[in-house]
């Protein structure tokens, strides 16, 4: 099949849908192979399968009609059919309603010792399901009957690939039924599934109105079954994952010239992070496999539309012992060189980027949604941005109408860049403060003076040194930083606590901020995780690499 979007610009990888994922368009049907992570219908404008297909296949003269008769869960991949001919809509609807449609799924599961599938290759799944909030649960009476047939395709110790043929179609049906039988699907965080890079449930085939449609089961299912570490896969598989990741981010590109293209395990590309800067990309590699294949990854990114690819080797060691030019070459490893400094935007926020200036570029892309949260809720308030770097959070606060923003960072150069970013975004930096000082010392002085802030952003590097040689290690020092920040936070104020320290989990970050508040006797109204979901999807280990929680005082 030819790529329906082949007329798109060569340097534009962010398309509403990959034409390679269209399985058939015939007899009034449009059948696609849905990737994991995209909702079938609803959600944010332009994000779901229906909106994307209409954007790809409609013409100025005719809007594509899509009758929706089937849905797959957000994490489920595979065959998904729509009706494109209103005249056949009733026929398709009747086929689904009458059970005249045959569906075949494949799931990767972990078997408990008590699961019937541990001793039998086949099992009839019969349950009554009822709503349990946004989820479903098995009940003994009053629920809706659900029936499916399960057959074990292959076992490796306690893991198995299972074929599923549902006779009914209820929300989360197969996921709930397997979990009830001690065989929860891997990657299913809602129903206690074993860790996996994604929900390992795939709609493998669909028979509808005399036609059979098939979508190949992803290779990651077999790798998980065999207990192998998550891998990038062969070159063609990596190319598909990169293209799928770009497709997932399509709704963002209309209002943002900067975004995260790939977020490690969350995009089934462990050890790989790719940030897009208006046509140029930063490729960060943090695993042995990703590092060894950096040249291949750069080639693929260039082929998919990146004008230039800058490599960042994320060494897991003291950077004082590393040659920064080796870790982050100042010139691209593929494609053309970007200007030494150039602007990008997140909506109205504009910042200057320097791709060839070490490991950092001038913007931490994974905090876009948190900048938006701050901007939308700080009007007339006092905002403190600690470890402010080039002041992107500060600019967001000023754009949101903050009365005064104080940016604190040891680097005078970073603060000068921050003032430039204020001007670039059409803001006068004059009413705001840019303070070159150690954050701990600043917090101690501020506490002594009795100053208070309504919003505090705390996003320290995992490892840094002060001008006096003092070392800050997040693993040891983060809790003290949180306590100092809370000591200058006004009643009813908000603390955004962020860390990209890989050894600190999201749960541990929650515990740190709550423990710190208790130690100070501050009353907490709410603590919640706040991460950028669309371009920074979480893997089985949680958000990668940054974790963020928002604490609101009572």
C-alpha positions in Angstrom: 0.0 0.0 0.0 1.3 3.4 -0.9 1.8 5.9 1.9 -1.3 8.1 1.9 0.7 11.0 3.4 3.6 10.7 1.0 3.0 14.3 -0.1 3.8 15.5 3.4 7.1 17.3 3.9 10.1 15.1 4.1 11.2 16.5 7.4 7.8 15.9 9.1 7.7 12.6 10.9 4.7 13.5 13.0 1.7 12.3 11.0 -1.8 11.5 12.2 -1.5 7.8 11.1 1.1 5.5 9.5 -0.3 4.3 6.2 1.6 1.0 6.9 -0.9 0.4 9.7 -3.9 0.4 7.3 -4.7 -3.3 6.7 -7.5 -2.8 4.2 -9.9 -0.3 2.7 -12.6 -2.3 0.9 -16.3 -3.1 0.7 -17.2 -0.2 2.9 -14.7 -1.2 5.6 -11.5 0.5 6.8 -9.4 -1.9 8.9 -6.3 -0.8 10.7 -3.6 -2.3 13.0 -3.9 0.0 16.1 -0.7 0.6 18.0 -0.6 0.5 21.8 -1.1 3.9 23.4 -3.7 5.5 21.2 -7.4 5.5 22.2 -10.0 4.3 19.8 -12.4 7.2 20.2 -12.6 10.2 22.5 -9.8 11.6 24.6 -7.9 14.8 23.8 -8.9 16.5 20.5 -7.2 14.8 17.5 -5.5 12.1 19.6 -7.8 9.1 19.0 -7.8 6.7 16.1 -11.0 8.1 14.6 -9.8 11.7 14.5 -6.4 10.6 13.1 -7.9 8.5 10.3 -10.2 11.4 9.3 -7.3 13.8 9.3 -5.3 11.4 7.1 -8.0 10.3 4.6 -10.5 13.1 4.4 -10.3 15.5 1.5 -11.5 19.2 1.2 -14.3 17.9 -0.9 -15.4 15.0 1.3 -15.2 14.2 5.0 -14.4 10.6 5.7 -17.4 8.8 7.3 -16.4 6.3 10.1 -18.9 4.2 11.8 -17.5 2.9 15.1 -18.7 -0.6 16.1 -15.6 -1.9 17.9 -13.2 -0.5 20.4 -9.8 -1.6 21.7 -8.5 -0.5 25.1 -5.8 2.2 25.1 -2.9 -0.3 25.7 -4.3 -3.0 23.4 -2.9 -3.2 19.8 -4.1 -5.0 16.7 -7.0 -5.3 14.3 -9.7 -2.6 14.5 -12.5 -2.2 11.9 -14.6 0.8 11.0 -17.5 1.2 8.5 -16.9 3.8 5.8 -20.2 3.4 3.9 -23.3 4.6 5.7 -25.4 2.3 3.5 -23.6 -0.7 5.1 -23.6 0.7 8.6 -26.6 -1.4 9.8 -25.2 -4.6 8.3 -21.9 -4.1 10.1 -23.7 -3.2 13.4 -25.9 -6.3 13.1 -22.9 -8.5 12.5 -21.2 -7.3 15.8 -24.5 -7.4 17.8 -25.4 -10.9 16.6 -22.1 -12.5 17.3 -21.4 -12.9 13.6 -17.9 -11.4 14.0 -15.1 -13.7 15.0 -12.2 -12.2 17.0 -8.9 -13.7 18.0 -6.6 -12.1 20.6 -3.2 -13.1 21.9 -2.0 -12.2 25.4 1.2 -12.8 27.3 0.4 -13.8 30.9 2.0 -14.8 34.2 0.4 -17.9 35.7 -0.2 -18.2 39.4 0.2 -21.6 41.0 -3.6 -21.8 41.3 -4.4 -20.8 37.8 -6.3 -23.5 35.8 -4.1 -22.6 32.8 -1.1 -23.9 34.8 -2.3 -27.4 34.4 -4.7 -27.2 31.4 -4.1 -26.0 27.8 -7.7 -24.9 27.4 -10.2 -23.0 29.6 -13.7 -21.7 29.1 -13.9 -18.3 30.8 -17.4 -17.6 32.1 -17.9 -14.7 34.5 -20.4 -11.9 35.5 -18.8 -8.5 35.4 -19.9 -5.2 37.0 -18.4 -1.7 37.0 -15.9 -0.8 39.7 -15.2 2.9 39.2 -13.5 3.1 35.8 -12.6 -0.6 36.0 -14.5 -3.8 36.1 -14.7 -6.7 38.6 -16.1 -10.2 38.7 -19.3 -10.6 40.7 -21.4 -13.6 41.6 -24.8 -12.0 40.8 -26.2 -9.0 39.0 -23.4 -8.4 36.5 -23.3 -8.9 32.8 -22.3 -12.3 31.5 -19.0 -12.6 29.7 -17.8 -15.6 27.8 -14.4 -16.4 26.1 -12.3 -19.4 25.2 -8.6 -19.5 26.2 -6.0 -21.8 24.8 -2.3 -21.9 25.8 -0.1 -21.5 22.7 3.2 -21.8 24.5 4.6 -21.9 28.1 8.0 -20.9 29.5 8.0 -21.7 33.2 5.3 -19.5 34.8 4.8 -17.4 31.7 2.5 -18.2 28.7 1.2 -17.0 25.4 -2.6 -17.5 25.4 -5.0 -17.3 22.5 -8.4 -15.8 23.4 -11.6 -16.0 21.4 -14.3 -13.8 23.1 -18.0 -14.5 22.4 -19.1 -11.3 24.2 -17.6 -7.9 24.1 -17.5 -6.0 27.5 -15.2 -3.3 28.7 -11.9 -4.8 29.9 -13.5 -8.3 29.5 -10.4 -10.4 28.7 -8.2 -8.5 31.1 -10.6 -9.0 34.0 -11.4 -12.6 33.2 -7.8 -13.7 32.9 -6.9 -11.9 36.1 -9.8 -13.7 37.9 -8.3 -17.0 36.7 -4.8 -16.3 38.1 -3.4 -15.3 34.7 -3.2 -11.5 34.6 -2.0 -10.0 31.4 1.6 -8.7 31.6 1.8 -4.9 31.7 -1.7 -4.6 33.0 -1.3 -2.1 35.9 -5.0 -2.0 36.4 -5.4 -5.7 37.1 -2.1 -6.6 38.8 -0.3 -7.8 35.7 3.4 -8.6 35.8 5.8 -5.8 34.7 6.1 -5.3 30.9 6.9 -2.4 28.6 3.2 -2.2 27.6 -0.1 -4.1 28.0 0.7 -7.4 26.2 -2.7 -7.9 24.7 -3.1 -7.9 20.9 -6.1 -8.3 18.6 -4.5 -10.7 16.2 -7.4 -11.3 13.7 -10.9 -10.4 12.9 -13.4 -12.1 10.5 -16.2 -9.7 9.4 -18.7 -9.9 6.5 -16.8 -12.7 4.8 -13.4 -11.0 5.1 -10.5 -12.0 7.3 -8.0 -9.4 8.6 -4.8 -10.2 10.4 -2.3 -8.1 12.4 1.1 -9.7 13.3 1.7 -10.2 17.0 4.6 -7.8 18.1 7.9 -9.4 18.7 8.0 -8.1 22.2 5.4 -10.7 23.3 7.9 -13.6 22.6 10.8 -11.7 24.2 8.8 -11.2 27.4 7.6 -14.9 27.4 11.2 -16.0 27.2 12.2 -13.7 30.1 14.6 -11.7 28.0 15.4 -8.1 28.9 13.5 -5.5 26.9 15.5 -5.0 23.7 15.4 -2.5 20.9 14.8 -5.2 18.3 16.0 -5.6 14.7 16.5 -2.5 12.6 13.1 -2.8 10.9 11.4 -3.1 14.3 13.2 -0.1 15.7 12.1 1.9 12.6 8.5 0.9 13.2 8.8 1.9 16.9 10.3 5.3 16.0 7.5 5.9 13.5 4.8 4.8 15.9 6.3 7.1 18.6 6.2 10.0 16.2 2.6 9.2 15.3 1.6 9.1 19.0 2.9 12.7 19.4 1.1 14.0 16.3 -1.5 16.1 18.3 1.3 18.1 19.9 3.1 19.3 16.8 0.4 21.9 15.9 1.3 24.1 18.9 4.8 23.0 19.9 8.0 23.0 17.9 9.7 21.0 20.7 8.6 17.7 22.2 9.9 14.3 23.3 9.8 11.9 20.4 10.9 8.8 22.3 10.8 8.2 26.0 12.7 4.9 26.6 10.8 1.9 27.8 7.5 3.8 27.6 7.9 3.6 23.8 9.5 0.1 23.9 12.9 1.6 23.1 14.9 1.0 26.4 17.8 3.3 26.9 16.7 5.7 24.2 15.4 9.3 24.6 14.9 11.5 21.6 13.9 15.2 21.8 12.7 17.1 18.7 13.7 20.7 18.3 12.0 22.2 15.3 13.5 19.7 12.9 16.7 18.8 14.8 16.9 16.1 17.4 18.9 15.2 20.5 19.5 11.4 20.8 20.3 10.4 24.4 21.4 6.9 25.0 21.7 5.4 28.5 22.0 1.6 28.1 24.8 -0.6 26.7 22.7 -1.7 23.8 21.5 1.8 22.9 25.0 3.1 23.1 26.4 0.4 20.8 23.7 1.1 18.3 23.8 4.9 18.5 25.0 5.3 14.9 22.2 3.1 13.6 19.6 5.0 15.7 21.0 8.3 14.3 20.7 7.0 10.8 17.1 6.0 11.3 16.1 9.3 12.9 17.7 11.1 9.9 15.9 8.9 7.5 12.6 9.6 9.2 13.0 13.4 8.9 15.5 14.7 11.5 17.6 17.4 9.8 20.5 16.8 12.2 21.0 14.4 15.0 23.1 15.4 18.1 24.3 12.5 20.4 24.2 12.6 24.2 25.8 9.7 26.1 24.1 9.5 29.5 27.0 8.1 31.6 26.0 6.7 34.9 29.0 8.1 36.8 30.5 11.3 38.2 30.6 13.7 35.2 33.6 15.4 36.6 35.6 12.4 35.4 34.2 12.5 31.9 35.1 14.4 28.7 31.9 16.3 27.9 32.9 16.5 24.2 33.0 12.8 24.0 29.7 12.3 25.8 28.0 15.1 23.8 29.9 15.9 20.6 29.4 19.6 19.6 28.5 18.6 16.0 25.7 16.4 14.8 26.6 12.7 14.2 24.1 12.6 11.3 22.7 15.4 9.0 23.3 19.1 9.0 24.4 21.3 11.9 21.8 23.4 13.7 22.4 27.1 14.4 24.5 27.6 17.5 21.4 29.0 19.2 17.9 29.0 17.9 14.3 29.5 19.4 11.7 26.8 19.9 8.2 27.1 21.3 5.7 25.4 23.6 2.7 27.4 22.8 3.4 31.0 23.7 6.6 30.0 25.7 9.7 30.5 23.6 13.3 29.6 24.6 16.6 29.5 22.9 18.2 26.1 22.3 21.9 25.2 22.0 22.2 21.6 20.8 26.0 21.5 20.6 26.5 22.9 24.2 27.1 19.7 26.3 24.6 17.3 27.6 21.8 19.9 28.2 20.2 21.9 25.5 18.5 24.8 27.4 15.2 23.1 27.9 14.0 20.0 29.8 11.4 18.8 27.3 9.7 16.3 29.7 8.4 19.1 31.9 6.2 20.8 29.3 2.9 19.8 31.0 4.2 20.9 34.4 5.1 24.3 32.9 1.6 24.5 31.6 0.1 23.6 35.0 2.2 26.3 36.6 1.3 28.9 34.0 -2.4 28.2 34.4 -2.6 28.6 38.2 -0.1 31.3 39.3 -1.8 34.5 38.3 -0.9 37.3 40.8 1.2 34.9 42.9 4.8 34.8 44.1 6.8 32.0 42.4 10.2 30.6 43.3 12.1 28.6 40.7 15.1 26.7 42.3 17.9 25.2 40.1 16.2 27.4 37.4 18.8 26.7 34.7 17.6 28.8 31.7 14.4 29.7 33.5 11.7 28.0 31.4 9.5 27.5 34.4 10.0 31.1 35.3 9.0 32.2 31.8 5.9 30.0 32.1 5.0 31.6 35.4 5.4 35.1 34.0 3.3 34.2 31.0 0.6 33.1 33.5 0.6 36.4 35.2 2.7 35.7 38.3 3.2 38.9 40.3 6.9 38.1 40.9 9.2 35.3 39.8 12.5 34.6 41.5 14.9 32.3 39.6 17.8 30.8 41.5 20.8 29.1 39.9 24.5 28.9 40.5 25.2 29.6 36.8 25.3 33.3 35.9 25.4 32.3 32.2 22.2 30.2 32.6 20.5 33.1 34.3 21.5 35.5 31.5 20.0 33.0 29.0 16.9 33.0 31.2 16.5 36.8 30.9 16.9 36.4 27.1 14.1 33.8 27.2 11.9 36.3 29.0 12.4 38.8 26.2 12.1 36.1 23.5 8.6 35.3 24.9 7.6 39.0 24.9 8.2 39.5 28.6 10.0 42.2 30.5 12.4 40.5 33.0 12.7 43.7 35.0 10.0 43.0 37.6 11.5 39.6 38.3 14.7 38.4 40.1 17.6 36.3 38.8 19.8 35.3 41.7 23.1 33.5 41.2 23.4 31.5 44.4 23.5 28.1 45.9 19.8 27.0 46.3 20.4 25.7 49.8 22.0 28.9 51.0 19.2 30.9 49.3 16.5 28.9 51.1 18.2 29.3 54.4 18.5 33.1 54.0 14.9 33.4 52.8 13.6 31.3 55.7 15.4 33.6 58.2 13.9 36.7 56.6 10.4 35.2 56.8 9.7 35.5 53.0 7.0 33.2 51.6 6.1 32.0 48.1 2.8 30.7 46.7 4.5 28.3 44.2 7.9 26.7 44.4 9.5 24.6 41.6 12.3 22.2 42.9 14.0 20.4 40.0 17.7 19.8 41.0 20.2 17.9 38.9 21.0 14.4 40.2 24.5 15.4 40.8 26.1 18.9 41.0 28.8 20.9 42.7 28.7 24.5 44.1 31.3 27.1 43.3 33.0 26.2 46.6 33.3 22.5 45.7 30.4 21.3 47.8 28.7 18.3 46.2 24.9 17.9 45.9 23.7 14.4 45.5 19.9 14.0 45.1 19.9 10.5 46.7 21.3 11.9 50.0 20.2 15.6 49.9 16.8 15.7 48.3 14.7 15.4 51.5 16.6 18.3 53.1 15.9 20.4 50.0 12.2 19.6 50.2 12.1 20.5 53.8 13.9 23.8 53.2 11.5 24.6 50.3 8.4 23.8 52.4 9.7 26.1 55.1 9.2 29.1 52.8 6.0 27.9 51.1 2.9 29.9 52.1 -0.2 28.2 53.5 -2.2 26.9 50.6 0.9 27.0 48.4 2.1 24.4 45.9 5.5 22.7 45.6 6.4 21.0 42.4 9.0 18.4 43.3 10.9 16.9 40.4 13.8 14.4 40.1 15.4 12.6 37.3 17.5 10.5 39.7 17.0 6.9 38.3 17.3 5.4 41.8 14.4 7.4 43.2 11.0 5.9 42.3 7.8 7.8 42.0 6.6 6.2 45.2 9.8 7.2 47.0 9.3 10.8 45.8 5.8 10.8 47.2 7.1 9.5 50.5 9.9 12.2 50.7 7.5 15.1 50.2 4.9 13.8 52.7 7.6 12.9 55.3 9.1 16.4 54.9 5.8 18.1 55.4 5.1 16.0 58.6 8.6 16.9 60.0 7.7 20.6 59.7 4.2 20.2 61.0 2.7 21.5 57.7 -0.8 20.3 56.8 -1.0 18.7 53.4 -4.1 19.0 51.3 -3.0 16.8 48.4 0.0 15.1 46.9 -0.3 13.8 43.3 1.9 12.6 40.5 2.1 15.1 37.6 4.0 13.9 34.5 3.7 14.7 30.8 1.8 11.7 29.5 1.5 12.1 25.8 5.2 12.5 24.8 6.6 11.0 28.1 4.6 7.8 28.5 5.6 5.7 31.5 7.2 2.2 31.2 6.9 -0.6 33.7 9.3 1.2 36.1 7.2 4.3 36.0 8.0 7.7 34.4 11.3 7.8 32.6 13.5 9.5 33.5 11.8 12.3 35.4 9.3 11.8 38.2 7.3 14.8 39.5 4.8 15.3 42.3 2.7 18.3 43.1 2.1 19.0 46.8 -0.6 21.4 47.9 -0.6 22.7 51.5 -3.8 23.1 53.4 
